[in-house]
Amino acid sequence: MEENKEIVREENNNNLDNTKTTNNTAFDIIFGILSFILPPLGYVLYLVWKVKKPKASKVCGWCALASCLFYIVLAFILILVLKPGLK
């Protein structure tokens, strides 16, 4: 009887762990998108969550860095495309 209770407890704990992982993944995706759209927010979240939430912190930091690089490349492309039209 005790063994059955232990098995049920372990299954419940596993289900709770899976729920937490799913919520954290959705949380990481949402803040990753926000960090890409607003890079300064991503850097702030990276610095604030570095100790408490290292996974979310890493996602926000990388998204902010990728966003900055994307905006720089986009600016150079727009300059190259619009420059001949300015003459």
ABEGO torsion letter per residue (X at the ends): XAAAAAAAAAAAAAAAAAAAAAAAAAAAAAAAAAAAABAAAAAAAAAAAAAABAAAAAAAAAAAAAAAAAAAAAAAAAAAAAAAAAX
